[in-house]
Amino acid sequence: MAIVDQIAYQDVHGIRVGRFRRKINTTCYVYAWRGNLIDAGPPNQWKFVRDFAACQHIKRVLITHHHEDHSGNASRLLNAGTPVHAPEMSVSPLRDGFPIEIYRRIVWGIPPRVTPLPFAGIPEENGLHPLLLPGHSNDMTCFLDRQNGRLFAGDLYISSRASHMRFDENAPQLLCSLDQILQSDFETVFCAHRGLVPGGKSAVQQKRDRLRSLQAKARERQRQGDTEAEITKRLLGREDLMSLMTFFHFSKRNLIRGLLLPDLKT
Ligand SMILES: [Zn+2]
């Protein structure tokens, strides 16, 4: 599989890479803007990321979070002479390794380990402001380009109609992060799996609102005595091929379970 898609929007460029093209979560975008490479792409797509980074004259790599589809080529880019910066909380999994289920190894490959630099050393004029917005993972970091009203969202958004969740995602934290980012000034969203999201900010708002509405319905059913399994089936239908293929690591029930947790105190 080669490059699935390319983006050129104003001065932002991106490539979409992946082994399997059918589902958005089996392909991933990396973006280039003003010498910054936002995410390093999956390890099994190295040659496309390498060529893209070279033709975009990349000066530094900014990792949004440690997952292998985002950080997978960080080590190779560093070995090729490009500094790699990542969130503080990503350092330990990137340096020491982290568990990767078999289906993820098949889709993305296995990332070489890397010790990244902090964001603190990045010159101010790079124009991107890192914001820690946990939930999808505890190190999930988005980059806000305030001057142009753009958000490089990593995996914060992915879809406004999420029906599945990974077992290790934190739904209450995700809802807080969505509330938080909606306070910021931006219009355009570059998502790591969806690409350029039309009406970016309102799409993020739709995601937050839909999750809140699903949460209200799930809590109401729980008050009426339904079990987690019954609530899932009622509100999202039976588990599908995606849940089965990931051995329920990524499932509808995870989403309902997460939404039934108490809200975080803010
Ligand atoms: Zn992720």
Boltz pocket constraint, residues with backbone or C-beta under 6 A from the ligand:
constraints:
  - pocket:
      binder: B
      contacts: [[A, 65], [A, 67], [A, 136], [A, 137], [A, 155]]
      max_distance: 6.0
